[in-house]
Each structure stands twice: as structure tokens, then as C-alpha cells.
Amino acid sequence: MELELKPLALPGVEPTRPIVIAGPCSAETEEQVMTTATQLAKKGIKIFRAGIWKPRTKPGGFEGIGVKGLPWMQRVKQETGMLTTTEVANAKHVEECLKAGIDILWIGARTTANPFAVQEIADALRGVDIPVLVKNPVNPDLELWIGALERINGAGIKRMAVIHRGFSSFDKKIYRNIPQWHIPIELRRRLPNMPIFCDPSHIGGKRELVAPLCQQAMDLGFDGLIVESHCSPDNAWSDAAQQVTPDVLDYILNLLVIRDVKQTTESLRELRSQIDECDDQVIEILAKRMRICREIGTFKKEHDMTVLQPVRYNEILEKRGAQGTLCGMGAEFIKKVFVAIHEESVRQQLEIINQ
């Protein structure tokens, strides 16, 4: 399905990189909302975010102030001129936000993962012209992400963008949610006109990671940032560790290096030609390796040997990883490459044995 999109075109917001959305994880009190919004407006932020409803992993935590907080968002708009945005997870949320004049809606990661919930939101949005941002699903599933975009677009929403907030992992890592940058990069390849925002707060999970993640997003050509900013982060009722003050956010934004995404790459033609030549050679070498693997498969079949030889496999991974490190490449990268090569080798040998 081809998406029908219009430019995001947010009133009063310059379409220059990065478009910045900022505000607290949760709207907690009217004073907290207004204090944070006023401080952010003085720093030049044009779009204010605050969670009205908060889906939590486990019950017992603060799950949002609810509709009580929507008049606070109206006051933010009236007194600061900022646009307002919040997360919606069902049709009732959409109805309440539209009634309160919220300017932009976003769909959270847990909701994106549920096609029934996304369709419910899409149905509630029919006939409405409002920008909608869609976060990636919690699991690294690009098709599920695109499917959510198609559902919202199918309801007539044409001003859309995505938010990359990283992906959940069972393993404990430096990040709260692993970036897996290749997934939003692939989404951009498939949907080149879709604006992409980065959520460094949810990717990092720690405020000290916000700045480098913002820069990485800009280096990858992302269009905007959505950052959690609180007037008193340590006292926040939710996600305190990943929120920054408006002053710190301003400092981060002022240090960002914004590279020209429209600059011509004509001068790279010769180097890219060399890359193409290298890629051709890689494919030729891989084809030669697979021919040898098929000969090995024939030998194993004739001598009733098993395809998988664990000792040999471990030897390859260890040796190639060490060689890669000596050549200036990461051992983990080389391991991934040779795991993929080995899987294809096994597949081709199984074809020979089962003939």
C-alpha cells in the first residue's frame, strides 16, 4: 500500500532540522506543567509534550492524570503559544484530545504493536485533519510499524511522522531500548517522504545519554527530536532518570552539529564507484565459497557425514573475529557476517544431501 502524505506543516514551527518536541514524561500537576512549559518556551521550543495517560509495564505506578490534565495543556497553548501533543491509546483518548484542542497526537510503542488498537484509533480519526506521530512497536518489527502507518493513513490522516524510540530487549544493555538504527534507516528507504523523529529519552533511559543520541540522530538525517524535559527531573512521578531540565535541553540543542542533508554527493562518485567494485568482488568471492561448500556437501553425503560440524564452526568464528579486529573491524560485526555465511552454507549443503 502506497501512503498518501502531505508535509507535516505545523503552524508556527519552522520546518528546519531539528523540529523539537519537549516536555515532561507525565503531566503531574498544573504547576509542574506550566512551569516546565514556560521555561521551554523561553528556550524557543515550539511544541510541548506531556503524557496525559501513561501505559505502565506493571500496575501500581503512576498511570497518568487523565482528562483532568487536558485543560492544563489548553492553558499551555494559550499562555505560551506552543503547540501541544500527547499520547493516545484508544478511541476515547482521541475523542477527549480532539475536544480539548490538542494539536498533535502520537501513538505509543505498546499501542503500535496491537493492530486492533491502531485500527480503533484510525476509525476515531476519520474525517479529522490532525498530525499523527507513530512510535515504532516495542519489538523490532518493521512490517508492524509500517502496518500501523497504513492503518492511520487509510483513515485519511496525511500529515504523519514516525518516532524512533528503540526496541525492547530481554538482555540488559547500556540503553533502555536498543536503537537498532538499521530499522528506521530501512523505513526511510521504503518511505522516503516520512519525517522521522528520534526519542533519545526512551532509547537511552538515562539523561547522560540524551545528548549523544540526539547527535547520532542528526548525523543519520533524522528530521526531529522528542525529548523528555521536566522542571525538576529528580522529583518526576515517572521516568525520572531519563528527563532533563529545560536549561540542559537548551545546552544540548545548542551543541548539536546539524549537517546538510541536501548537499550534493557528486564528489563522492569516484569513491562510491570503488565501493561498487568491492561489492562485486565480495559477491564473486561468496559465490566461489558456496561452490566449495556444495562440493563439501557432496563429500559428506557420500561418506554419511552430518552437515553441521560444531568444532569447525567455532573455529571459523573465533579465527575470523580475530582477523577482523586486526583489520580494524569489530569482532561482533565479523561474527554476524560469518554466522549469516555459515547459515547459507548449511542450507546449500542440506540441499545436496537431500537430493
Kinemage of the C-alpha trace (Angstrom):
@kinemage 1
@onewidth
@group {chain A} dominant
@subgroup {mainchain}
@vectorlist {calphas} color= white
{ca met a 1} P 0.000 0.000 0.000
{ca glu a 2} L 1.414 3.382 -1.016
{ca leu a 3} L 0.935 6.061 1.604
{ca glu a 4} L -0.607 9.386 0.620
{ca leu a 5} L 1.275 12.009 2.610
{ca lys a 6} L 1.313 15.772 2.960
{ca pro a 7} L 4.092 17.873 4.536
{ca leu a 8} L 3.851 17.921 8.332
{ca ala a 9} L 3.253 21.723 8.171
{ca leu a 10} L 2.979 22.602 11.859
{ca pro a 11} L 1.703 26.173 12.453
{ca gly a 12} L 4.402 28.450 13.832
{ca val a 13} L 7.096 25.763 13.537
{ca glu a 14} L 9.917 26.234 11.050
{ca pro a 15} L 10.462 23.042 9.010
{ca thr a 16} L 14.205 23.178 9.657
{ca arg a 17} L 16.111 20.344 11.316
{ca pro a 18} L 15.657 19.508 14.051
{ca ile a 19} L 11.998 20.069 14.814
{ca val a 20} L 11.989 19.752 18.599
{ca ile a 21} L 9.153 18.466 20.785
{ca ala a 22} L 9.823 18.677 24.524
{ca gly a 23} L 8.097 18.407 27.855
{ca pro a 24} L 7.686 16.085 30.813
{ca cys a 25} L 7.051 12.372 30.588
{ca ser a 26} L 3.793 12.922 32.505
{ca ala a 27} L 1.543 15.834 33.265
{ca glu a 28} L 1.587 15.659 37.069
{ca thr a 29} L 0.199 18.928 38.399
{ca glu a 30} L -0.907 22.161 36.782
{ca glu a 31} L 2.033 23.962 38.399
{ca gln a 32} L 4.558 21.412 37.075
{ca val a 33} L 3.097 21.591 33.559
{ca met a 34} L 3.033 25.382 33.426
{ca thr a 35} L 6.478 25.838 35.000
{ca thr a 36} L 8.067 23.408 32.542
{ca ala a 37} L 6.186 24.825 29.556
{ca thr a 38} L 7.113 28.414 30.424
{ca gln a 39} L 10.792 27.512 30.794
{ca leu a 40} L 10.793 25.598 27.485
{ca ala a 41} L 9.005 28.409 25.647
{ca lys a 42} L 11.708 30.837 26.799
{ca lys a 43} L 14.273 28.494 25.223
{ca gly a 44} L 12.470 28.662 21.888
{ca ile a 45} L 10.691 25.282 21.986
{ca lys a 46} L 7.544 25.419 19.855
{ca ile a 47} L 5.878 22.067 20.652
{ca phe a 48} L 5.058 20.928 24.189
{ca arg a 49} L 4.577 17.263 25.058
{ca ala a 50} L 3.171 15.718 28.211
{ca gly a 51} L 1.680 12.302 28.867
{ca ile a 52} L -1.948 12.521 29.967
{ca trp a 53} L -2.458 8.751 30.040
{ca lys a 54} L 0.600 6.604 30.811
{ca pro a 55} L 0.648 2.895 29.915
{ca arg a 56} L 2.882 1.230 32.502
{ca thr a 57} L 4.587 -2.143 32.341
{ca lys a 58} L 3.201 -3.161 35.734
{ca pro a 59} L 0.227 -1.921 37.758
{ca gly a 60} L 0.800 0.281 40.784
{ca gly a 61} L 2.790 3.053 39.126
{ca phe a 62} L 1.521 6.486 38.146
{ca glu a 63} L -0.679 5.897 35.106
{ca gly a 64} L -1.327 9.499 34.205
{ca ile a 65} L -3.530 12.284 35.492
{ca gly a 66} L -6.174 11.601 32.830
{ca val a 67} L -8.614 14.097 31.340
{ca lys a 68} L -8.029 16.377 34.332
{ca gly a 69} L -4.730 17.368 32.684
{ca leu a 70} L -6.163 18.391 29.312
{ca pro a 71} L -7.177 21.905 30.483
{ca trp a 72} L -3.559 22.360 31.608
{ca met a 73} L -2.470 21.662 28.031
{ca gln a 74} L -5.009 24.209 26.798
{ca arg a 75} L -3.520 26.749 29.197
{ca val a 76} L -0.012 25.982 27.886
{ca lys a 77} L -1.156 26.814 24.368
{ca gln a 78} L -2.991 29.977 25.442
{ca glu a 79} L -0.171 31.402 27.574
{ca thr a 80} L 2.949 30.302 25.654
{ca gly a 81} L 1.713 29.886 22.073
{ca met a 82} L 3.264 26.427 21.887
{ca leu a 83} L 1.514 23.585 20.081
{ca thr a 84} L 0.565 20.667 22.315
{ca thr a 85} L 0.860 16.929 21.860
{ca thr a 86} L 0.098 13.822 23.886
{ca glu a 87} L -0.163 10.053 23.510
{ca val a 88} L -3.434 8.320 22.650
{ca ala a 89} L -4.042 4.602 23.080
{ca asn a 90} L -7.722 4.206 22.246
{ca ala a 91} L -10.713 5.918 20.644
{ca lys a 92} L -11.768 7.567 23.909
{ca his a 93} L -8.360 9.241 24.226
{ca val a 94} L -8.689 10.546 20.673
{ca glu a 95} L -12.156 11.923 21.380
{ca glu a 96} L -11.019 13.712 24.546
{ca cys a 97} L -7.930 15.193 22.846
{ca leu a 98} L -9.880 16.489 19.877
{ca lys a 99} L -12.436 18.048 22.220
{ca ala a 100} L -9.613 19.744 24.157
{ca gly a 101} L -7.920 21.075 21.020
{ca ile a 102} L -4.681 19.083 21.301
{ca asp a 103} L -2.671 19.913 18.159
{ca ile a 104} L -0.727 16.696 17.541
{ca leu a 105} L -1.360 13.112 18.616
{ca trp a 106} L 1.142 10.302 18.974
{ca ile a 107} L 0.664 6.564 19.204
{ca gly a 108} L 2.917 4.796 21.702
{ca ala a 109} L 5.089 1.745 21.165
{ca arg a 110} L 2.816 -0.668 23.024
{ca thr a 111} L -0.205 0.504 21.034
{ca thr a 112} L 1.605 0.307 17.688
{ca ala a 113} L 2.234 -3.368 18.417
{ca asn a 114} L -1.539 -4.003 18.585
{ca pro a 115} L -3.276 -3.743 15.173
{ca phe a 116} L -6.728 -3.825 16.819
{ca ala a 117} L -5.884 -0.774 18.952
{ca val a 118} L -4.352 1.082 15.993
{ca gln a 119} L -7.431 0.402 13.880
{ca glu a 120} L -9.665 1.679 16.684
{ca ile a 121} L -7.666 4.918 16.766
{ca ala a 122} L -7.754 5.152 12.965
{ca asp a 123} L -11.536 4.798 12.951
{ca ala a 124} L -11.827 7.545 15.581
{ca leu a 125} L -9.717 9.847 13.382
{ca arg a 126} L -11.782 9.547 10.192
{ca gly a 127} L -12.724 12.948 8.869
{ca val a 128} L -10.175 14.745 11.072
{ca asp a 129} L -7.122 16.654 9.815
{ca ile a 130} L -4.548 16.412 12.597
{ca pro a 131} L -0.862 15.405 12.551
{ca val a 132} L -0.259 11.921 13.954
{ca leu a 133} L 3.137 10.557 15.019
{ca val a 134} L 3.579 6.793 15.283
{ca lys a 135} L 6.242 5.273 17.514
{ca asn a 136} L 7.918 2.033 16.499
{ca pro a 137} L 6.464 -1.103 18.120
{ca val a 138} L 8.257 -2.386 21.206
{ca asn a 139} L 9.580 -5.348 19.212
{ca pro a 140} L 11.850 -4.829 16.175
{ca asp a 141} L 9.172 -5.483 13.538
{ca leu a 142} L 9.339 -3.071 10.615
{ca glu a 143} L 6.275 -4.522 8.891
{ca leu a 144} L 4.179 -3.995 12.039
{ca trp a 145} L 5.371 -0.376 12.180
{ca ile a 146} L 4.516 0.234 8.529
{ca gly a 147} L 1.189 -1.554 9.002
{ca ala a 148} L 0.243 0.923 11.736
{ca leu a 149} L 1.144 3.809 9.419
{ca glu a 150} L -1.008 2.317 6.676
{ca arg a 151} L -3.993 1.996 9.032
{ca ile a 152} L -3.755 5.625 10.161
{ca asn a 153} L -3.169 6.876 6.615
{ca gly a 154} L -6.077 4.754 5.390
{ca ala a 155} L -8.338 6.738 7.733
{ca gly a 156} L -7.449 9.918 5.823
{ca ile a 157} L -4.614 11.203 8.026
{ca lys a 158} L -1.998 12.602 5.641
{ca arg a 159} L 0.209 14.671 7.968
{ca met a 160} L 2.222 11.921 9.572
{ca ala a 161} L 5.634 11.197 11.046
{ca val a 162} L 7.298 8.351 12.914
{ca ile a 163} L 9.139 8.320 16.226
{ca his a 164} L 12.095 6.011 16.710
{ca arg a 165} L 12.260 5.132 20.416
{ca gly a 166} L 14.345 1.961 20.228
{ca phe a 167} L 13.346 -1.651 20.835
{ca ser a 168} L 12.869 -3.673 23.987
{ca ser a 169} L 15.363 -6.422 24.791
{ca phe a 170} L 15.492 -9.190 27.357
{ca asp a 171} L 19.211 -8.614 27.827
{ca lys a 172} L 20.427 -5.702 29.921
{ca lys a 173} L 22.305 -3.232 27.758
{ca ile a 174} L 23.708 0.278 28.058
{ca tyr a 175} L 20.443 1.529 26.545
{ca arg a 176} L 16.967 1.203 27.976
{ca asn a 177} L 15.778 0.337 24.464
{ca ile a 178} L 18.286 -0.785 21.842
{ca pro a 179} L 18.468 1.722 18.952
{ca gln a 180} L 18.859 -0.778 16.081
{ca trp a 181} L 19.326 2.211 13.764
{ca his a 182} L 19.147 -0.002 10.682
{ca ile a 183} L 15.376 -0.378 11.169
{ca pro a 184} L 14.440 3.333 10.893
{ca ile a 185} L 17.041 3.615 8.121
{ca glu a 186} L 15.233 0.871 6.198
{ca leu a 187} L 11.899 2.582 6.898
{ca arg a 188} L 13.311 5.772 5.351
{ca arg a 189} L 14.418 3.819 2.294
{ca arg a 190} L 10.916 2.444 1.856
{ca leu a 191} L 9.059 5.632 2.861
{ca pro a 192} L 11.433 8.443 1.839
{ca asn a 193} L 8.865 11.209 2.445
{ca met a 194} L 8.039 10.157 6.009
{ca pro a 195} L 9.568 12.504 8.624
{ca ile a 196} L 11.453 10.681 11.385
{ca phe a 197} L 11.779 11.905 14.969
{ca cys a 198} L 14.159 10.367 17.477
{ca asp a 199} L 13.186 9.810 21.112
{ca pro a 200} L 16.588 9.791 22.855
{ca ser a 201} L 14.956 9.731 26.288
{ca his a 202} L 13.362 6.316 25.801
{ca ile a 203} L 16.299 4.891 23.858
{ca gly a 204} L 18.837 5.929 26.469
{ca gly a 205} L 16.859 5.651 29.674
{ca lys a 206} L 19.473 7.888 31.339
{ca arg a 207} L 19.762 11.645 30.963
{ca glu a 208} L 23.515 11.470 30.276
{ca leu a 209} L 22.792 9.517 27.075
{ca val a 210} L 20.342 12.068 25.671
{ca ala a 211} L 22.961 14.380 24.103
{ca pro a 212} L 24.961 11.733 22.178
{ca leu a 213} L 21.764 10.084 20.957
{ca cys a 214} L 20.442 13.429 19.707
{ca gln a 215} L 23.661 13.958 17.764
{ca gln a 216} L 23.571 10.454 16.316
{ca ala a 217} L 20.011 11.015 15.124
{ca met a 218} L 21.057 14.242 13.422
{ca asp a 219} L 24.057 12.523 11.829
{ca leu a 220} L 21.643 9.956 10.362
{ca gly a 221} L 19.482 12.687 8.850
{ca phe a 222} L 16.502 12.444 11.212
{ca asp a 223} L 14.060 15.336 10.972
{ca gly a 224} L 13.286 15.943 14.629
{ca leu a 225} L 13.674 15.103 18.293
{ca ile a 226} L 11.126 14.408 21.013
{ca val a 227} L 12.844 14.823 24.361
{ca glu a 228} L 11.509 14.461 27.890
{ca ser a 229} L 12.157 17.659 29.843
{ca his a 230} L 10.937 18.391 33.367
{ca cys a 231} L 11.351 21.459 35.592
{ca ser a 232} L 12.535 19.168 38.419
{ca pro a 233} L 13.521 15.803 36.869
{ca asp a 234} L 14.627 14.086 40.073
{ca asn a 235} L 11.143 14.598 41.503
{ca ala a 236} L 9.285 13.360 38.412
{ca trp a 237} L 6.459 10.894 39.009
{ca ser a 238} L 7.556 8.734 36.062
{ca asp a 239} L 10.816 8.062 34.204
{ca ala a 240} L 12.808 10.482 36.370
{ca ala a 241} L 16.207 9.117 35.297
{ca gln a 242} L 15.790 9.990 31.610
{ca gln a 243} L 14.413 13.537 31.882
{ca val a 244} L 16.489 16.716 31.589
{ca thr a 245} L 15.792 20.284 32.688
{ca pro a 246} L 14.894 22.902 30.061
{ca asp a 247} L 18.305 24.517 30.662
{ca val a 248} L 20.126 21.248 29.963
{ca leu a 249} L 17.993 20.618 26.884
{ca asp a 250} L 18.849 24.065 25.560
{ca tyr a 251} L 22.550 23.355 26.134
{ca ile a 252} L 22.250 20.019 24.270
{ca leu a 253} L 20.457 21.594 21.319
{ca asn a 254} L 22.963 24.438 21.048
{ca leu a 255} L 25.844 21.963 20.803
{ca leu a 256} L 24.261 19.868 18.061
{ca val a 257} L 26.095 19.721 14.753
{ca ile a 258} L 23.465 19.831 12.012
{ca arg a 259} L 24.831 18.584 8.726
{ca asp a 260} L 23.314 19.471 5.362
{ca val a 261} L 21.167 16.534 4.196
{ca lys a 262} L 20.636 18.171 0.785
{ca gln a 263} L 24.300 18.698 -0.035
{ca thr a 264} L 25.316 17.179 -3.343
{ca thr a 265} L 27.329 13.969 -3.239
{ca glu a 266} L 28.760 14.377 -6.729
{ca ser a 267} L 32.289 14.489 -5.318
{ca leu a 268} L 31.749 11.025 -3.811
{ca arg a 269} L 31.128 9.426 -7.213
{ca glu a 270} L 34.664 8.019 -7.562
{ca leu a 271} L 34.698 6.605 -4.025
{ca arg a 272} L 31.240 5.098 -4.499
{ca ser a 273} L 32.442 3.514 -7.716
{ca gln a 274} L 35.213 1.864 -5.710
{ca ile a 275} L 32.602 0.625 -3.187
{ca asp a 276} L 30.562 -0.879 -6.037
{ca glu a 277} L 33.663 -2.637 -7.326
{ca cys a 278} L 34.408 -4.026 -3.854
{ca asp a 279} L 30.819 -5.238 -3.506
{ca asp a 280} L 31.069 -7.026 -6.841
{ca gln a 281} L 34.222 -8.750 -5.629
{ca val a 282} L 32.576 -9.723 -2.326
{ca ile a 283} L 29.674 -11.355 -4.170
{ca glu a 284} L 32.031 -13.200 -6.510
{ca ile a 285} L 34.079 -14.496 -3.554
{ca leu a 286} L 30.915 -15.563 -1.704
{ca ala a 287} L 29.703 -17.393 -4.809
{ca lys a 288} L 33.054 -19.197 -5.005
{ca arg a 289} L 32.827 -20.089 -1.291
{ca met a 290} L 29.330 -21.530 -1.773
{ca arg a 291} L 30.514 -23.652 -4.712
{ca ile a 292} L 33.168 -25.132 -2.436
{ca cys a 293} L 30.534 -25.667 0.276
{ca arg a 294} L 28.404 -27.629 -2.175
{ca glu a 295} L 31.413 -29.821 -3.004
{ca ile a 296} L 31.851 -30.413 0.742
{ca gly a 297} L 28.145 -31.293 0.901
{ca thr a 298} L 28.640 -33.896 -1.819
{ca phe a 299} L 31.585 -35.386 0.090
{ca lys a 300} L 29.563 -35.522 3.339
{ca lys a 301} L 26.688 -37.220 1.539
{ca glu a 302} L 28.962 -39.849 0.008
{ca his a 303} L 30.558 -40.572 3.400
{ca asp a 304} L 27.375 -40.350 5.545
{ca met a 305} L 28.671 -37.359 7.495
{ca thr a 306} L 26.482 -34.817 9.307
{ca val a 307} L 26.242 -31.365 7.758
{ca leu a 308} L 26.891 -29.452 10.964
{ca gln a 309} L 30.427 -29.716 12.337
{ca pro a 310} L 30.398 -27.644 15.597
{ca val a 311} L 34.160 -27.716 16.171
{ca arg a 312} L 34.832 -26.363 12.707
{ca tyr a 313} L 32.088 -23.725 13.091
{ca asn a 314} L 33.537 -22.418 16.384
{ca glu a 315} L 36.998 -22.356 14.845
{ca ile a 316} L 35.748 -20.201 11.963
{ca leu a 317} L 34.009 -17.708 14.237
{ca glu a 318} L 36.985 -17.303 16.569
{ca lys a 319} L 39.596 -17.049 13.837
{ca arg a 320} L 37.609 -14.680 11.603
{ca gly a 321} L 36.719 -12.463 14.579
{ca ala a 322} L 40.402 -12.092 15.438
{ca gln a 323} L 41.270 -11.387 11.805
{ca gly a 324} L 38.557 -8.745 11.598
{ca thr a 325} L 39.861 -6.992 14.698
{ca leu a 326} L 43.352 -6.850 13.215
{ca cys a 327} L 41.848 -5.279 10.087
{ca gly a 328} L 40.081 -2.529 12.022
{ca met a 329} L 36.611 -4.088 12.199
{ca gly a 330} L 34.594 -5.065 15.251
{ca ala a 331} L 34.746 -8.736 16.229
{ca glu a 332} L 30.967 -8.737 16.800
{ca phe a 333} L 30.369 -7.419 13.278
{ca ile a 334} L 32.572 -10.108 11.744
{ca lys a 335} L 30.805 -12.744 13.827
{ca lys a 336} L 27.409 -11.627 12.473
{ca val a 337} L 28.726 -11.765 8.915
{ca phe a 338} L 30.110 -15.278 9.283
{ca val a 339} L 27.036 -16.536 11.132
{ca ala a 340} L 24.993 -15.481 8.072
{ca ile a 341} L 27.530 -17.061 5.705
{ca his a 342} L 27.515 -20.295 7.712
{ca glu a 343} L 23.698 -20.449 7.693
{ca glu a 344} L 23.690 -20.178 3.895
{ca ser a 345} L 26.468 -22.783 3.651
{ca val a 346} L 24.452 -25.209 5.788
{ca arg a 347} L 21.337 -24.580 3.694
{ca gln a 348} L 23.175 -25.332 0.475
{ca gln a 349} L 24.766 -28.488 1.900
{ca leu a 350} L 21.374 -29.719 3.114
{ca glu a 351} L 20.052 -29.300 -0.424
{ca ile a 352} L 22.869 -31.522 -1.723
{ca ile a 353} L 22.348 -34.194 0.941
{ca asn a 354} L 18.564 -34.298 0.439
{ca gln a 355} L 18.733 -34.630 -3.337
